[in-house]
Amino acid sequence: MNLRNTEHRYGALAQLLHWSIVALVIVQFVLAEIADDLPTGLEKLATLARHKSVGITILGLAALRLLWRLTNPTPTLAPSTPAWQRVAARASHVGLYALLLLQPLTGWLMSSAKNYPVSWFGIVTLPDLVAPSESLFETMEEVHEFGATALAALAIVHAAAALKHHFIDRDDVLRRMLPWSGPGANR
């Protein structure tokens, strides 16, 4: 398998980053749900600390993924792909990247505004981005919650489009992001 993307499929690094981010985003939603159900206390703080650490990890991986995408051309779509689908695919990718970068940043801003530390798995404590501010905290909390809903919706649309291509269109759009599958897997 190629490390770099080819005309026919995503390379190993793009696939690794893609599926790692997918798994971590799912973990984020689970951690957020668990934290919401916990009473105020040490267990809730520990869960939120893990949520923050995973968020910072997603921020780093999404930045790497975006850099890799900008320096490594993506596989081409079939010439028969309608123009509206090309536009929708481009818009959804832009939206996903924006949300994957903005969600951790809004969470970090929210914590900074509340004067709660943000550390990465207890190894590194990150600096506060802003001075404490209850009004900024409340605004960032709303933005963060809206962003989570938007990310979930866009991710579902993205996955549904990939499944539509696989099961209805019977093309290689999904297979080119799956390891050891699809056209050019051995190229």
Summary of the structure (lengths in Angstrom):
residues: 187
radius of gyration: 18.6
end to end distance: 6.7
largest distance: 56.3
contacts: 516
relative contact order: 0.15
helix: 67%
strand: 3%
